[in-house]
Structures are given as structure tokens and as C-alpha cells.
């Protein structure tokens, strides 16, 4: 749960920095566009889905069975 939350915060931060970079951040020569793509690709992995991880953590803490196959 902590890892998915940290990745969510990283993605929000990179999005904010990218937005502040303006249109030049879209240039292939600008490292921001690569950083944005890498962080977004990493954050889209199913293991880091914040909503799913929060639900699973709550279920486990309440003594309910996990709804995830790999936990």
C-alpha cells in the first residue's frame, strides 16, 4: 500500500513539473518528456493501482479475504 501511494505521489509530482515546463516539455530533446513517459508507464502497472491496494489493505485489516490473486 505504501509503495502504490508513493508511486501515485511521484506521478502527481512529475505531472506538475511537466505542466510547468510548458510546450517545450513536449520536445523529444527535453528530458522531461522521457521522465514523464517512464513514470507514467511504471505507475500504470497493476501492482501499483492505488484504489485496488487500498481496498485490499482494508479487507485484510478487517479480517476479510483478499480480493487479489497474488497476495
FENDACOR-V729345 format. One line per field, one symbol per residue. phi: phi as a letter, one per 30 degrees, with the letter a starting at -180 (. if undefined). burial: b if it has 9 or more other ideal C-beta (glycine too) atoms within 8 Angstrom, else e. A space follows every 50 residues. Layout:
phi->???
burial->???
This chain:
phi->.ddddddddddddddddddddidddddddddddddddddddddddedcde ddddddddddddidddccdcc
burial->eeebbebbebbeebbebbeebeeebeeeebebbebbeebbebbeeeebeb ebbbbbbebbeeeeeeeeeee
